[in-house]
Structures are given as structure tokens and as C-alpha cells.
Amino acid sequence: MSARTPPRLEELLVRRVPPLGGFNLTFLWLEMRRLFRNRRTVLLTLLVPIALFFLFRSRKFVAGPSAAELTAASMIGIAVYGAMLSATSGGALVSVERALGWSRQLRLTPLRPPAYIAIKMINAMLLGLASVAIVYGAGALSGVQMSWSVWLLSGLLAWLAALVFASFGLFMGYLLPTENVMQVIGPVLGVFALVGGLFVPVTLLPATIQDIAAYMPPYGVAQIARYPLEGGSFELSWVVSVVLWTLLFSAGAAFLFRRDTKRA
């Protein structure tokens, strides 16, 4: 048998792109373990929505929808907020990787930015799913009444908030330095929630805020998530809002990832 020809130097230096740009289940599992080991983030993003649910459940707003329907609508909106908070916090943890220089290390590998962004978004969405499940569990235990199909469908649709805000968290994580990212994200999410009609339905807000609400990132998700409960006409603009904000934040995160690591 002839001896195997050793590879040339230039062949060893070529960075071969792995399938799917480096996206694989092993990498996904490792990132998932890293995310859920961050107890501070996990506890904060899971406990705050529950506290908000019981706060708004105990209050009465202007006359209109029945108390039961209003409580259910608020629960769905707060579940969207929980998914938004969890996914954003999970995505924003990339700021820690930036500070440690881990992002630039990844650019020395064949890993492609879209694969990296996708893995981060999936993990952030898993944290958002846990938040939605806990809020819905609190609602069920406190006596919220909905049909099983509304429970299932509205919960699934509320989880879509994680898709929008996982990309938002990544975008902010690459845009801001580590020491400032959570200080900025917290107030921004608060404004999104209040103006976007998450804590109470938009129809109960002042007219000026109602005009602004349609342009907020969580508005489309909240309207879609509440649709199984409230019914009425389904507006395509809600879907357009979700898709456009997701694409905008994802493109921004990928661009900042490339810019942040171009020196590698």
C-alpha cells in the first residue's frame, strides 16, 4: 500500500465551513446549559412577570370588558412581557462574552454569524417559553377561566414574543457595553410594555398612547396572542409588525457581531 500523502500547508490553513455554518446540537446544548446556569437572570426573568400578574389582577380598570375577560387579557399580555423580558435578557448576555473576548475567539473558527445568532436566539426563546409557562400556571391557579384551546393557542402565540426580543437582546448586547446593557434594557422594556398595551389592553389606554402603540415592537405579538380570547377581525399588520421587527433586530445583531469581531 502506498503511503498517504500529507496535506500541504495551504490546505491546513483553509477554514472549511461546517454544515449549516457551524449550527449543531452540541453547540446548542452547551449554550443552553450556560444560559440556565445564570441563576440571577433566570430568577429575575421568571419572578418579575408573576409579581406583575398578581399586581394587575388585583386592580380594577374602567368599565368595559368583564372582570374575568380583562384578567385573562392582562395575563396574556404579561405572559408576552415575561417572554419579552426573558428572551431579551438571555440575548443580552452576549455583552458578557464581548467583555471576555469570547466573540473574537469565535471568529477564529469557521462559525458563521447567522448560525451563532440562531443558536443564541433559540436559547433565549427557551427561557421565554419557561416564563410564559409560569405566568400561565399562576393564572390557572388563581382562577383565570378560558377554554383549553384559548389557553393553548394564546400561550403559543405569546411565546412568539421571544422570537422578536431574542433578536432585540442580541442587538442591544452588541450595541452597548457590558456595564450599561441591563440598565438601558430595563427601562426600554418598561416603555415597550406600557405603551404597547401588555399590562392592560390598548383599548383601555388614552387615545394618544393608542396611536403610538401600533408602532411598538410588542404590539403585534400582544394583539395576535389575545386574538383567540377576544376574537374579532384579524389584522395582517400585526404579523407584518412581528416579522419586520424580528428581521430588523436580527440584521442589526448580525451586523454588529461582524463589526465587533472584524479584528479577529
C-alpha positions as CSV (number, residue, x, y, z in Angstrom):
1,M,0.0,0.0,0.0
2,S,1.3,3.5,-0.8
3,A,1.9,5.9,1.9
4,R,-0.8,8.6,2.4
5,T,0.3,12.0,1.1
6,P,0.5,14.5,3.9
7,P,-1.7,17.7,3.4
8,R,0.0,20.8,2.2
9,L,0.4,23.8,4.4
10,E,-2.1,25.9,2.4
11,E,-4.7,23.1,2.8
12,L,-4.3,23.2,6.6
13,L,-4.8,26.9,6.7
14,V,-8.1,26.8,4.8
15,R,-11.0,27.3,7.1
16,R,-13.6,24.8,5.9
17,V,-17.2,26.0,6.6
18,P,-19.0,23.2,8.5
19,P,-22.6,22.3,7.6
20,L,-25.2,24.9,8.4
21,G,-22.4,27.4,9.1
22,G,-21.5,25.7,12.4
23,F,-25.0,25.2,13.8
24,N,-25.2,21.9,15.6
25,L,-27.0,20.3,18.5
26,T,-23.8,20.0,20.7
27,F,-23.2,23.8,20.5
28,L,-26.9,24.4,21.2
29,W,-26.8,22.2,24.2
30,L,-23.7,23.8,25.6
31,E,-25.1,27.3,25.2
32,M,-28.4,26.2,26.8
33,R,-26.5,24.9,29.9
34,R,-24.6,28.2,30.1
35,L,-27.8,30.2,29.9
36,F,-29.7,28.3,32.6
37,R,-26.7,28.3,35.0
38,N,-27.0,32.1,35.2
39,R,-29.4,31.9,38.2
40,R,-29.7,35.7,38.6
41,T,-31.0,36.1,35.1
42,V,-33.3,33.1,35.3
43,L,-34.8,34.0,38.6
44,L,-35.3,37.7,37.7
45,T,-37.0,36.9,34.4
46,L,-39.3,34.3,35.9
47,L,-40.3,36.0,39.1
48,V,-41.0,39.6,37.8
49,P,-43.8,38.6,35.4
50,I,-45.6,36.6,38.2
51,A,-45.4,39.6,40.5
52,L,-46.8,41.8,37.8
53,F,-49.6,39.4,37.1
54,F,-50.8,39.4,40.7
55,L,-50.4,43.2,40.9
56,F,-52.6,43.9,37.9
57,R,-55.0,41.1,38.7
58,S,-55.9,42.8,42.0
59,R,-56.7,46.1,40.3
60,K,-59.9,47.2,38.5
61,F,-59.8,49.4,35.4
62,V,-62.5,51.4,33.6
63,A,-65.8,49.7,32.8
64,G,-65.9,47.8,29.6
65,P,-64.9,44.1,29.4
66,S,-66.0,41.8,32.1
67,A,-63.6,41.4,35.0
68,A,-62.9,37.8,34.0
69,E,-62.0,38.6,30.4
70,L,-59.9,41.6,31.5
71,T,-58.0,39.4,33.9
72,A,-57.4,36.9,31.2
73,A,-56.3,39.6,28.7
74,S,-53.9,41.0,31.2
75,M,-52.5,37.6,31.9
76,I,-51.8,37.0,28.2
77,G,-50.2,40.4,27.9
78,I,-48.0,39.8,31.0
79,A,-47.0,36.4,29.5
80,V,-45.9,38.3,26.4
81,Y,-43.9,40.7,28.7
82,G,-42.4,37.7,30.5
83,A,-41.3,36.2,27.2
84,M,-40.0,39.6,26.1
85,L,-38.0,40.1,29.4
86,S,-36.6,36.6,29.4
87,A,-35.6,36.5,25.8
88,T,-34.1,40.0,25.9
89,S,-32.1,39.2,29.0
90,G,-30.9,35.9,27.5
91,G,-29.9,37.5,24.3
92,A,-28.2,40.4,26.0
93,L,-25.8,38.1,27.8
94,V,-23.6,38.2,24.7
95,S,-22.3,41.5,26.2
96,V,-20.5,39.4,28.8
97,E,-18.9,37.4,26.0
98,R,-17.8,40.5,24.3
99,A,-16.1,41.8,27.5
100,L,-14.3,38.5,27.9
101,G,-13.1,38.5,24.3
102,W,-15.1,35.3,23.5
103,S,-16.8,36.8,20.5
104,R,-13.4,37.5,18.8
105,Q,-12.3,34.0,19.6
106,L,-15.3,32.6,17.9
107,R,-14.4,34.5,14.7
108,L,-11.2,32.5,14.6
109,T,-13.3,29.4,13.9
110,P,-15.4,28.7,10.8
111,L,-18.6,29.6,12.7
112,R,-20.8,31.9,10.7
113,P,-22.6,34.8,12.2
114,P,-26.1,33.6,11.2
115,A,-25.5,30.2,12.9
116,Y,-24.2,31.9,16.0
117,I,-27.2,34.3,16.1
118,A,-29.6,31.4,15.5
119,I,-28.2,29.4,18.5
120,K,-28.4,32.4,20.8
121,M,-32.0,33.2,19.7
122,I,-33.1,29.6,20.3
123,N,-31.7,29.6,23.8
124,A,-33.3,32.9,24.6
125,M,-36.6,31.6,23.3
126,L,-36.4,28.6,25.6
127,L,-36.1,30.9,28.6
128,G,-39.1,32.9,27.2
129,L,-41.1,29.6,27.0
130,A,-40.4,29.0,30.7
131,S,-41.6,32.4,31.6
132,V,-44.9,32.0,29.6
133,A,-45.5,28.6,31.2
134,I,-45.0,30.0,34.7
135,V,-47.3,33.0,34.2
136,Y,-50.0,30.7,32.7
137,G,-49.5,28.4,35.7
138,A,-50.1,31.3,38.1
139,G,-53.2,32.3,36.1
140,A,-54.6,28.8,36.2
141,L,-54.0,28.5,40.0
142,S,-55.6,31.9,40.6
143,G,-58.8,31.1,38.8
144,V,-58.4,32.5,35.3
145,Q,-61.1,31.0,33.1
146,M,-60.6,30.2,29.4
147,S,-61.3,27.3,27.2
148,W,-58.5,24.8,26.7
149,S,-58.0,25.8,23.1
150,V,-57.6,29.5,24.1
151,W,-55.1,28.5,26.8
152,L,-53.0,26.5,24.4
153,L,-53.2,28.8,21.4
154,S,-52.7,32.1,23.2
155,G,-49.8,30.7,25.2
156,L,-48.1,29.5,22.0
157,L,-48.7,32.9,20.3
158,A,-47.5,34.8,23.4
159,W,-44.3,32.8,23.1
160,L,-43.6,34.3,19.7
161,A,-42.6,37.4,21.6
162,A,-39.4,35.5,22.4
163,L,-38.5,35.4,18.7
164,V,-38.8,39.2,18.4
165,F,-37.0,40.1,21.6
166,A,-34.3,37.4,21.5
167,S,-33.0,39.3,18.5
168,F,-33.6,42.6,20.3
169,G,-31.5,41.3,23.2
170,L,-28.7,40.2,20.9
171,F,-28.8,43.6,19.2
172,M,-28.6,45.5,22.4
173,G,-25.9,43.2,23.8
174,Y,-23.6,44.0,20.8
175,L,-24.6,47.7,20.8
176,L,-23.9,48.5,24.4
177,P,-21.0,47.8,26.8
178,T,-21.5,45.2,29.5
179,E,-21.8,47.6,32.4
180,N,-24.7,49.5,30.7
181,V,-26.7,47.0,28.8
182,M,-29.2,45.9,31.5
183,Q,-29.5,49.5,32.9
184,V,-30.7,50.5,29.4
185,I,-32.8,47.5,28.5
186,G,-34.9,47.5,31.7
187,P,-36.4,51.0,31.1
188,V,-36.8,50.4,27.4
189,L,-38.8,47.2,28.0
190,G,-40.9,49.0,30.6
191,V,-41.8,51.6,28.0
192,F,-42.5,48.9,25.4
193,A,-44.8,47.1,27.8
194,L,-46.7,50.2,29.0
195,V,-47.2,51.8,25.6
196,G,-47.5,48.6,23.7
197,G,-50.6,47.5,25.8
198,L,-49.2,44.5,27.5
199,F,-50.3,45.1,31.1
200,V,-53.8,46.3,30.0
201,P,-55.4,46.1,26.6
202,V,-54.6,49.0,24.2
203,T,-58.3,50.0,24.1
204,L,-58.2,51.0,27.7
205,L,-55.3,53.4,27.2
206,P,-55.5,57.1,26.4
207,A,-56.1,57.9,22.7
208,T,-52.6,59.4,22.3
209,I,-50.9,56.2,23.5
210,Q,-53.2,54.1,21.4
211,D,-51.9,55.9,18.3
212,I,-48.3,55.2,19.3
213,A,-48.9,51.6,20.4
214,A,-49.2,50.2,16.9
215,Y,-45.6,51.1,16.2
216,M,-44.2,49.4,19.3
217,P,-42.4,46.1,18.9
218,P,-44.6,44.1,21.3
219,Y,-47.9,45.4,19.9
220,G,-48.3,42.9,17.1
221,V,-47.4,40.0,19.3
222,A,-49.8,41.1,22.1
223,Q,-52.7,41.5,19.6
224,I,-52.0,38.1,18.0
225,A,-51.7,36.4,21.4
226,R,-55.0,37.9,22.6
227,Y,-56.9,37.1,19.4
228,P,-58.0,33.6,20.5
229,L,-59.6,35.2,23.6
230,E,-61.0,38.4,22.1
231,G,-61.9,37.3,18.6
232,G,-62.9,39.9,16.0
233,S,-61.1,40.7,12.8
234,F,-57.5,39.5,12.4
235,E,-55.3,42.2,11.0
236,L,-52.4,41.4,8.8
237,S,-50.5,44.4,10.1
238,W,-49.9,42.5,13.4
239,V,-48.0,39.8,11.5
240,V,-46.1,42.4,9.5
241,S,-45.1,44.1,12.7
242,V,-43.7,40.9,14.2
243,V,-41.8,39.9,11.1
244,L,-40.3,43.4,10.4
245,W,-39.1,43.9,14.0
246,T,-37.6,40.4,14.1
247,L,-35.8,40.9,10.8
248,L,-34.6,44.4,11.8
249,F,-33.2,43.3,15.2
250,S,-31.6,40.1,13.7
251,A,-29.9,42.0,10.9
252,G,-28.6,44.6,13.3
253,A,-27.3,41.9,15.6
254,A,-25.5,40.1,12.8
255,F,-24.0,43.4,11.5
256,L,-22.7,44.3,15.0
257,F,-21.4,40.8,15.5
258,R,-19.3,41.1,12.3
259,R,-18.2,44.7,13.3
260,D,-17.3,43.7,16.8
261,T,-15.1,40.8,15.7
262,K,-13.6,42.1,12.5
263,R,-10.2,42.5,14.2
264,A,-10.0,38.7,14.9
